[in-house]
């Protein structure tokens, strides 16, 4: 079994075993995580000159059901200028229903089906933690760099802490991110209250969840912006 096939089967297993409303925004813990993540993402894009995203060509690696792309469209991205790729055809069908004009492909992110320098913004959310094979991680990172324009950016959102309950994912530390993207300027911020805590606390007190998220050691993800260093 290839690594890509293992990942696809793992997502299919999760779809079968996890209740349909587990990630619903009707659940306070999920809503808390989503709204805080959006706040951080908009801030990061604004700092780098990518907000609003009107006029940008955007690609998401591992786009799933298209939530991130739909958010970007809501913030001003042209729905005909967003693209995505995912291993899972069923999830991609939902993304197509959300954004019918998007260029969405079923495929492996190790071989992106777009030309060099096609996109201003390339993003990934919890893709690299799902890849356990180091060589495949390097290949995907290389492909993301290949399709990004010289003045563009990669938006990174992923776990920097392991989930002890899930051996099928592996955290990606800052040192590994820098190895994956050599000769790049990389800004990383710790974000996102640990999801089990958010699910426990947010239904009781939104303010307490905010207070806990203010503690760096309770955050589980890196939000990063990766850009080519000037002169490289």
C-alpha positions as protocol buffer text, in pm:
chain_id: "A"
residue {
  index: 1
  type: UNK
  ca { x: 0 y: 0 z: 0 }
}
residue {
  index: 2
  type: UNK
  ca { x: 132 y: 343 z: -91 }
}
residue {
  index: 3
  type: UNK
  ca { x: 140 y: 621 z: 168 }
}
residue {
  index: 4
  type: UNK
  ca { x: -127 y: 810 z: -26 }
}
residue {
  index: 5
  type: UNK
  ca { x: -355 y: 505 z: -23 }
}
residue {
  index: 6
  type: UNK
  ca { x: -298 y: 457 z: 350 }
}
residue {
  index: 7
  type: UNK
  ca { x: -401 y: 819 z: 412 }
}
residue {
  index: 8
  type: UNK
  ca { x: -710 y: 786 z: 195 }
}
residue {
  index: 9
  type: UNK
  ca { x: -818 y: 470 z: 377 }
}
residue {
  index: 10
  type: UNK
  ca { x: -760 y: 638 z: 714 }
}
residue {
  index: 11
  type: UNK
  ca { x: -991 y: 926 z: 620 }
}
residue {
  index: 12
  type: UNK
  ca { x: -1253 y: 678 z: 500 }
}
residue {
  index: 13
  type: UNK
  ca { x: -1227 y: 496 z: 834 }
}
residue {
  index: 14
  type: UNK
  ca { x: -1273 y: 823 z: 1021 }
}
residue {
  index: 15
  type: UNK
  ca { x: -1577 y: 909 z: 809 }
}
residue {
  index: 16
  type: UNK
  ca { x: -1734 y: 575 z: 901 }
}
residue {
  index: 17
  type: UNK
  ca { x: -1658 y: 588 z: 1271 }
}
residue {
  index: 18
  type: UNK
  ca { x: -1699 y: 956 z: 1362 }
}
residue {
  index: 19
  type: UNK
  ca { x: -2056 y: 1078 z: 1408 }
}
residue {
  index: 20
  type: UNK
  ca { x: -2180 y: 1308 z: 1132 }
}
residue {
  index: 21
  type: UNK
  ca { x: -2225 y: 1613 z: 1356 }
}
residue {
  index: 22
  type: UNK
  ca { x: -1891 y: 1580 z: 1538 }
}
residue {
  index: 23
  type: UNK
  ca { x: -1742 y: 1879 z: 1354 }
}
residue {
  index: 24
  type: UNK
  ca { x: -2068 y: 2074 z: 1327 }
}
residue {
  index: 25
  type: UNK
  ca { x: -2052 y: 2445 z: 1406 }
}
residue {
  index: 26
  type: UNK
  ca { x: -2364 y: 2389 z: 1616 }
}
residue {
  index: 27
  type: UNK
  ca { x: -2130 y: 2237 z: 1875 }
}
residue {
  index: 28
  type: UNK
  ca { x: -1983 y: 2518 z: 2091 }
}
residue {
  index: 29
  type: UNK
  ca { x: -1633 y: 2368 z: 2104 }
}
residue {
  index: 30
  type: UNK
  ca { x: -1618 y: 2341 z: 1726 }
}
residue {
  index: 31
  type: UNK
  ca { x: -1758 y: 2692 z: 1681 }
}
residue {
  index: 32
  type: UNK
  ca { x: -1500 y: 2829 z: 1924 }
}
residue {
  index: 33
  type: UNK
  ca { x: -1212 y: 2666 z: 1738 }
}
residue {
  index: 34
  type: UNK
  ca { x: -1344 y: 2781 z: 1401 }
}
residue {
  index: 35
  type: UNK
  ca { x: -1401 y: 3145 z: 1497 }
}
residue {
  index: 36
  type: UNK
  ca { x: -1063 y: 3174 z: 1668 }
}
residue {
  index: 37
  type: UNK
  ca { x: -890 y: 3014 z: 1371 }
}
residue {
  index: 38
  type: UNK
  ca { x: -1062 y: 3253 z: 1130 }
}
residue {
  index: 39
  type: UNK
  ca { x: -951 y: 3549 z: 1339 }
}
residue {
  index: 40
  type: UNK
  ca { x: -591 y: 3431 z: 1328 }
}
residue {
  index: 41
  type: UNK
  ca { x: -597 y: 3351 z: 955 }
}
residue {
  index: 42
  type: UNK
  ca { x: -743 y: 3687 z: 856 }
}
residue {
  index: 43
  type: UNK
  ca { x: -481 y: 3858 z: 1068 }
}
residue {
  index: 44
  type: UNK
  ca { x: -198 y: 3660 z: 908 }
}
residue {
  index: 45
  type: UNK
  ca { x: -326 y: 3730 z: 556 }
}
residue {
  index: 46
  type: UNK
  ca { x: -365 y: 4100 z: 632 }
}
residue {
  index: 47
  type: UNK
  ca { x: -13 y: 4128 z: 772 }
}
residue {
  index: 48
  type: UNK
  ca { x: 126 y: 3976 z: 451 }
}
residue {
  index: 49
  type: UNK
  ca { x: -86 y: 4187 z: 215 }
}
residue {
  index: 50
  type: UNK
  ca { x: -317 y: 3904 z: 106 }
}
residue {
  index: 51
  type: UNK
  ca { x: -637 y: 4032 z: 264 }
}
residue {
  index: 52
  type: UNK
  ca { x: -883 y: 4081 z: 115 }
}
residue {
  index: 53
  type: UNK
  ca { x: -795 y: 3796 z: -123 }
}
residue {
  index: 54
  type: UNK
  ca { x: -965 y: 3951 z: -428 }
}
residue {
  index: 55
  type: UNK
  ca { x: -758 y: 3904 z: -741 }
}
residue {
  index: 56
  type: UNK
  ca { x: -550 y: 3618 z: -602 }
}
residue {
  index: 57
  type: UNK
  ca { x: -506 y: 3276 z: -758 }
}
residue {
  index: 58
  type: UNK
  ca { x: -538 y: 3033 z: -466 }
}
residue {
  index: 59
  type: UNK
  ca { x: -473 y: 2659 z: -429 }
}
residue {
  index: 60
  type: UNK
  ca { x: -542 y: 2435 z: -131 }
}
residue {
  index: 61
  type: UNK
  ca { x: -355 y: 2107 z: -93 }
}
residue {
  index: 62
  type: UNK
  ca { x: -584 y: 1856 z: 76 }
}
residue {
  index: 63
  type: UNK
  ca { x: -891 y: 2075 z: 36 }
}
residue {
  index: 64
  type: UNK
  ca { x: -1139 y: 1814 z: 163 }
}
residue {
  index: 65
  type: UNK
  ca { x: -1494 y: 1948 z: 159 }
}
residue {
  index: 66
  type: UNK
  ca { x: -1377 y: 2298 z: 69 }
}
residue {
  index: 67
  type: UNK
  ca { x: -1437 y: 2487 z: 394 }
}
residue {
  index: 68
  type: UNK
  ca { x: -1117 y: 2691 z: 375 }
}
residue {
  index: 69
  type: UNK
  ca { x: -1172 y: 2776 z: 8 }
}
residue {
  index: 70
  type: UNK
  ca { x: -1534 y: 2870 z: 78 }
}
residue {
  index: 71
  type: UNK
  ca { x: -1415 y: 3101 z: 356 }
}
residue {
  index: 72
  type: UNK
  ca { x: -1167 y: 3269 z: 120 }
}
residue {
  index: 73
  type: UNK
  ca { x: -1443 y: 3319 z: -136 }
}
residue {
  index: 74
  type: UNK
  ca { x: -1662 y: 3473 z: 135 }
}
residue {
  index: 75
  type: UNK
  ca { x: -1376 y: 3713 z: 216 }
}
residue {
  index: 76
  type: UNK
  ca { x: -1351 y: 3824 z: -146 }
}
residue {
  index: 77
  type: UNK
  ca { x: -1161 y: 3563 z: -349 }
}
residue {
  index: 78
  type: UNK
  ca { x: -1290 y: 3503 z: -702 }
}
residue {
  index: 79
  type: UNK
  ca { x: -1458 y: 3157 z: -696 }
}
residue {
  index: 80
  type: UNK
  ca { x: -1329 y: 3096 z: -1050 }
}
residue {
  index: 81
  type: UNK
  ca { x: -970 y: 3151 z: -932 }
}
residue {
  index: 82
  type: UNK
  ca { x: -956 y: 2901 z: -649 }
}
residue {
  index: 83
  type: UNK
  ca { x: -831 y: 2545 z: -690 }
}
residue {
  index: 84
  type: UNK
  ca { x: -785 y: 2241 z: -473 }
}
residue {
  index: 85
  type: UNK
  ca { x: -675 y: 1880 z: -472 }
}
residue {
  index: 86
  type: UNK
  ca { x: -773 y: 1592 z: -245 }
}
residue {
  index: 87
  type: UNK
  ca { x: -733 y: 1215 z: -235 }
}
residue {
  index: 88
  type: UNK
  ca { x: -1096 y: 1159 z: -137 }
}
residue {
  index: 89
  type: UNK
  ca { x: -1346 y: 1188 z: -424 }
}
residue {
  index: 90
  type: UNK
  ca { x: -1648 y: 1201 z: -194 }
}
residue {
  index: 91
  type: UNK
  ca { x: -1519 y: 1499 z: 3 }
}
residue {
  index: 92
  type: UNK
  ca { x: -1430 y: 1674 z: -319 }
}
residue {
  index: 93
  type: UNK
  ca { x: -1789 y: 1639 z: -443 }
}
residue {
  index: 94
  type: UNK
  ca { x: -1907 y: 1838 z: -143 }
}
residue {
  index: 95
  type: UNK
  ca { x: -1644 y: 2102 z: -220 }
}
residue {
  index: 96
  type: UNK
  ca { x: -1775 y: 2122 z: -579 }
}
residue {
  index: 97
  type: UNK
  ca { x: -2126 y: 2181 z: -451 }
}
residue {
  index: 98
  type: UNK
  ca { x: -1996 y: 2469 z: -239 }
}
residue {
  index: 99
  type: UNK
  ca { x: -1787 y: 2629 z: -515 }
}
residue {
  index: 100
  type: UNK
  ca { x: -1905 y: 2503 z: -856 }
}
residue {
  index: 101
  type: UNK
  ca { x: -1660 y: 2721 z: -1053 }
}
residue {
  index: 102
  type: UNK
  ca { x: -1348 y: 2612 z: -860 }
}
residue {
  index: 103
  type: UNK
  ca { x: -1081 y: 2397 z: -1024 }
}
residue {
  index: 104
  type: UNK
  ca { x: -1100 y: 2092 z: -798 }
}
residue {
  index: 105
  type: UNK
  ca { x: -907 y: 1772 z: -874 }
}
residue {
  index: 106
  type: UNK
  ca { x: -895 y: 1424 z: -724 }
}
residue {
  index: 107
  type: UNK
  ca { x: -529 y: 1336 z: -688 }
}
residue {
  index: 108
  type: UNK
  ca { x: -206 y: 1312 z: -494 }
}
residue {
  index: 109
  type: UNK
  ca { x: -44 y: 1634 z: -370 }
}
residue {
  index: 110
  type: UNK
  ca { x: 297 y: 1485 z: -451 }
}
residue {
  index: 111
  type: UNK
  ca { x: 218 y: 1554 z: -818 }
}
residue {
  index: 112
  type: UNK
  ca { x: 15 y: 1874 z: -840 }
}
residue {
  index: 113
  type: UNK
  ca { x: -157 y: 1903 z: -1180 }
}
residue {
  index: 114
  type: UNK
  ca { x: -84 y: 2273 z: -1228 }
}
residue {
  index: 115
  type: UNK
  ca { x: 195 y: 2461 z: -1399 }
}
residue {
  index: 116
  type: UNK
  ca { x: 488 y: 2625 z: -1224 }
}
residue {
  index: 117
  type: UNK
  ca { x: 411 y: 2959 z: -1058 }
}
residue {
  index: 118
  type: UNK
  ca { x: 34 y: 2929 z: -1097 }
}
residue {
  index: 119
  type: UNK
  ca { x: -78 y: 3061 z: -757 }
}
residue {
  index: 120
  type: UNK
  ca { x: -34 y: 3361 z: -530 }
}
residue {
  index: 121
  type: UNK
  ca { x: -145 y: 3170 z: -222 }
}
residue {
  index: 122
  type: UNK
  ca { x: -102 y: 2798 z: -152 }
}
residue {
  index: 123
  type: UNK
  ca { x: -244 y: 2656 z: 168 }
}
residue {
  index: 124
  type: UNK
  ca { x: -259 y: 2336 z: 367 }
}
residue {
  index: 125
  type: UNK
  ca { x: -448 y: 2248 z: 683 }
}
residue {
  index: 126
  type: UNK
  ca { x: -355 y: 1934 z: 882 }
}
residue {
  index: 127
  type: UNK
  ca { x: -221 y: 1760 z: 573 }
}
residue {
  index: 128
  type: UNK
  ca { x: 141 y: 1715 z: 676 }
}
residue {
  index: 129
  type: UNK
  ca { x: 55 y: 1561 z: 1013 }
}
residue {
  index: 130
  type: UNK
  ca { x: -135 y: 1293 z: 820 }
}
residue {
  index: 131
  type: UNK
  ca { x: 176 y: 1202 z: 619 }
}
residue {
  index: 132
  type: UNK
  ca { x: 403 y: 963 z: 807 }
}
residue {
  index: 133
  type: UNK
  ca { x: 651 y: 909 z: 525 }
}
residue {
  index: 134
  type: UNK
  ca { x: 930 y: 1171 z: 533 }
}
residue {
  index: 135
  type: UNK
  ca { x: 1005 y: 1148 z: 161 }
}
residue {
  index: 136
  type: UNK
  ca { x: 642 y: 1214 z: 73 }
}
residue {
  index: 137
  type: UNK
  ca { x: 637 y: 1519 z: 299 }
}
residue {
  index: 138
  type: UNK
  ca { x: 939 y: 1656 z: 114 }
}
residue {
  index: 139
  type: UNK
  ca { x: 775 y: 1588 z: -221 }
}
residue {
  index: 140
  type: UNK
  ca { x: 451 y: 1765 z: -126 }
}
residue {
  index: 141
  type: UNK
  ca { x: 641 y: 2064 z: 13 }
}
residue {
  index: 142
  type: UNK
  ca { x: 845 y: 2084 z: -308 }
}
residue {
  index: 143
  type: UNK
  ca { x: 529 y: 2079 z: -518 }
}
residue {
  index: 144
  type: UNK
  ca { x: 372 y: 2356 z: -311 }
}
residue {
  index: 145
  type: UNK
  ca { x: 681 y: 2568 z: -369 }
}
residue {
  index: 146
  type: UNK
  ca { x: 680 y: 2487 z: -740 }
}
residue {
  index: 147
  type: UNK
  ca { x: 327 y: 2612 z: -804 }
}
residue {
  index: 148
  type: UNK
  ca { x: 368 y: 2922 z: -585 }
}
residue {
  index: 149
  type: UNK
  ca { x: 461 y: 3250 z: -753 }
}
residue {
  index: 150
  type: UNK
  ca { x: 786 y: 3419 z: -637 }
}
residue {
  index: 151
  type: UNK
  ca { x: 596 y: 3693 z: -452 }
}
residue {
  index: 152
  type: UNK
  ca { x: 337 y: 3450 z: -318 }
}
residue {
  index: 153
  type: UNK
  ca { x: 302 y: 3268 z: 12 }
}
residue {
  index: 154
  type: UNK
  ca { x: 220 y: 2933 z: 164 }
}
residue {
  index: 155
  type: UNK
  ca { x: -33 y: 2940 z: 448 }
}
residue {
  index: 156
  type: UNK
  ca { x: 35 y: 2659 z: 694 }
}
residue {
  index: 157
  type: UNK
  ca { x: -199 y: 2529 z: 966 }
}
residue {
  index: 158
  type: UNK
  ca { x: -108 y: 2207 z: 1140 }
}
residue {
  index: 159
  type: UNK
  ca { x: -42 y: 2035 z: 1472 }
}
residue {
  index: 160
  type: UNK
  ca { x: 291 y: 2088 z: 1640 }
}
residue {
  index: 161
  type: UNK
  ca { x: 189 y: 1854 z: 1922 }
}
residue {
  index: 162
  type: UNK
  ca { x: 116 y: 1485 z: 1889 }
}
residue {
  index: 163
  type: UNK
  ca { x: -229 y: 1346 z: 1956 }
}
residue {
  index: 164
  type: UNK
  ca { x: -167 y: 1049 z: 2190 }
}
residue {
  index: 165
  type: UNK
  ca { x: -509 y: 908 z: 2098 }
}
residue {
  index: 166
  type: UNK
  ca { x: -432 y: 893 z: 1726 }
}
residue {
  index: 167
  type: UNK
  ca { x: -120 y: 707 z: 1606 }
}
residue {
  index: 168
  type: UNK
  ca { x: -210 y: 782 z: 1244 }
}
residue {
  index: 169
  type: UNK
  ca { x: -95 y: 1143 z: 1271 }
}
residue {
  index: 170
  type: UNK
  ca { x: 241 y: 1288 z: 1367 }
}
residue {
  index: 171
  type: UNK
  ca { x: 310 y: 1643 z: 1479 }
}
residue {
  index: 172
  type: UNK
  ca { x: 532 y: 1865 z: 1266 }
}
residue {
  index: 173
  type: UNK
  ca { x: 774 y: 2074 z: 1469 }
}
residue {
  index: 174
  type: UNK
  ca { x: 918 y: 2409 z: 1368 }
}
residue {
  index: 175
  type: UNK
  ca { x: 1255 y: 2254 z: 1288 }
}
residue {
  index: 176
  type: UNK
  ca { x: 1093 y: 2011 z: 1044 }
}
residue {
  index: 177
  type: UNK
  ca { x: 894 y: 2288 z: 876 }
}
residue {
  index: 178
  type: UNK
  ca { x: 1217 y: 2478 z: 818 }
}
residue {
  index: 179
  type: UNK
  ca { x: 1379 y: 2167 z: 670 }
}
residue {
  index: 180
  type: UNK
  ca { x: 1082 y: 2116 z: 439 }
}
residue {
  index: 181
  type: UNK
  ca { x: 1103 y: 2475 z: 312 }
}
residue {
  index: 182
  type: UNK
  ca { x: 1472 y: 2570 z: 293 }
}
residue {
  index: 183
  type: UNK
  ca { x: 1571 y: 2919 z: 184 }
}
residue {
  index: 184
  type: UNK
  ca { x: 1234 y: 3051 z: 296 }
}
residue {
  index: 185
  type: UNK
  ca { x: 1124 y: 3316 z: 540 }
}
residue {
  index: 186
  type: UNK
  ca { x: 894 y: 3138 z: 785 }
}
residue {
  index: 187
  type: UNK
  ca { x: 673 y: 3302 z: 1045 }
}
residue {
  index: 188
  type: UNK
  ca { x: 506 y: 3061 z: 1289 }
}
residue {
  index: 189
  type: UNK
  ca { x: 254 y: 3141 z: 1561 }
}
residue {
  index: 190
  type: UNK
  ca { x: 111 y: 2901 z: 1815 }
}
residue {
  index: 191
  type: UNK
  ca { x: -267 y: 2905 z: 1789 }
}
residue {
  index: 192
  type: UNK
  ca { x: -579 y: 2700 z: 1873 }
}
residue {
  index: 193
  type: UNK
  ca { x: -683 y: 2585 z: 2216 }
}
residue {
  index: 194
  type: UNK
  ca { x: -639 y: 2207 z: 2238 }
}
residue {
  index: 195
  type: UNK
  ca { x: -959 y: 2071 z: 2079 }
}
residue {
  index: 196
  type: UNK
  ca { x: -1047 y: 1836 z: 2369 }
}
residue {
  index: 197
  type: UNK
  ca { x: -1029 y: 2134 z: 2605 }
}
residue {
  index: 198
  type: UNK
  ca { x: -1235 y: 2351 z: 2371 }
}
residue {
  index: 199
  type: UNK
  ca { x: -1504 y: 2083 z: 2348 }
}
residue {
  index: 200
  type: UNK
  ca { x: -1512 y: 2058 z: 2727 }
}
residue {
  index: 201
  type: UNK
  ca { x: -1497 y: 2427 z: 2821 }
}
residue {
  index: 202
  type: UNK
  ca { x: -1667 y: 2628 z: 2544 }
}
residue {
  index: 203
  type: UNK
  ca { x: -2019 y: 2490 z: 2611 }
}
residue {
  index: 204
  type: UNK
  ca { x: -1984 y: 2607 z: 2972 }
}
residue {
  index: 205
  type: UNK
  ca { x: -1798 y: 2937 z: 2934 }
}
residue {
  index: 206
  type: UNK
  ca { x: -1675 y: 3105 z: 2617 }
}
residue {
  index: 207
  type: UNK
  ca { x: -1475 y: 3351 z: 2828 }
}
residue {
  index: 208
  type: UNK
  ca { x: -1296 y: 3069 z: 3009 }
}
residue {
  index: 209
  type: UNK
  ca { x: -1209 y: 2911 z: 2675 }
}
residue {
  index: 210
  type: UNK
  ca { x: -1059 y: 3244 z: 2563 }
}
residue {
  index: 211
  type: UNK
  ca { x: -859 y: 3267 z: 2885 }
}
residue {
  index: 212
  type: UNK
  ca { x: -724 y: 2916 z: 2843 }
}
residue {
  index: 213
  type: UNK
  ca { x: -631 y: 2979 z: 2481 }
}
residue {
  index: 214
  type: UNK
  ca { x: -422 y: 3276 z: 2598 }
}
residue {
  index: 215
  type: UNK
  ca { x: -187 y: 3024 z: 2763 }
}
residue {
  index: 216
  type: UNK
  ca { x: 70 y: 2921 z: 2497 }
}
residue {
  index: 217
  type: UNK
  ca { x: 121 y: 2569 z: 2635 }
}
residue {
  index: 218
  type: UNK
  ca { x: -248 y: 2491 z: 2579 }
}
residue {
  index: 219
  type: UNK
  ca { x: -231 y: 2570 z: 2208 }
}
residue {
  index: 220
  type: UNK
  ca { x: -176 y: 2278 z: 1971 }
}
residue {
  index: 221
  type: UNK
  ca { x: -122 y: 2418 z: 1620 }
}
residue {
  index: 222
  type: UNK
  ca { x: 115 y: 2634 z: 1421 }
}
residue {
  index: 223
  type: UNK
  ca { x: -28 y: 2896 z: 1190 }
}
residue {
  index: 224
  type: UNK
  ca { x: 251 y: 2982 z: 952 }
}
residue {
  index: 225
  type: UNK
  ca { x: 328 y: 3202 z: 655 }
}
residue {
  index: 226
  type: UNK
  ca { x: 608 y: 3076 z: 432 }
}
residue {
  index: 227
  type: UNK
  ca { x: 764 y: 3299 z: 167 }
}
residue {
  index: 228
  type: UNK
  ca { x: 1071 y: 3283 z: -52 }
}
residue {
  index: 229
  type: UNK
  ca { x: 1351 y: 3492 z: 91 }
}
residue {
  index: 230
  type: UNK
  ca { x: 1432 y: 3797 z: -116 }
}
residue {
  index: 231
  type: UNK
  ca { x: 1739 y: 3743 z: -332 }
}
residue {
  index: 232
  type: UNK
  ca { x: 1704 y: 3362 z: -333 }
}
